[in-house]
Amino acid sequence: MSPLTLILHIFLGSTLAGSAVIAVLVMGYVSWMAMLIAAVVGFVAAFPVSVLVARKLEG
């Protein structure tokens, strides 16, 4: 894993986790467990996204 991938994951992970939490709140699930699960899912989903973006940027 390149350093660019890790740097991208910092930004993409927080963005996707935040978006997932907002989506859960909009759907009406206001429990802490639902928000925690959404944040973890967003954070984990950022791994393949950051790899793909890093590959595109590196050429």
Secondary structure in CASP SS format (residue, H / E / C, confidence):
PFRMAT SS
TARGET T0000
AUTHOR 0000-0000-0000
METHOD secondary structure of the structure
MODEL  1
M C 1.00
S C 1.00
P H 1.00
L H 1.00
T H 1.00
L H 1.00
I H 1.00
L H 1.00
H H 1.00
I H 1.00
F H 1.00
L H 1.00
G H 1.00
S H 1.00
T H 1.00
L H 1.00
A H 1.00
G H 1.00
S H 1.00
A H 1.00
V H 1.00
I H 1.00
A H 1.00
V H 1.00
L H 1.00
V H 1.00
M C 1.00
G C 1.00
Y C 1.00
V C 1.00
S C 1.00
W H 1.00
M H 1.00
A H 1.00
M H 1.00
L H 1.00
I H 1.00
A H 1.00
A H 1.00
V H 1.00
V H 1.00
G H 1.00
F H 1.00
V H 1.00
A H 1.00
A H 1.00
F H 1.00
P H 1.00
V H 1.00
S H 1.00
V H 1.00
L H 1.00
V H 1.00
A H 1.00
R H 1.00
K H 1.00
L H 1.00
E H 1.00
G C 1.00
END
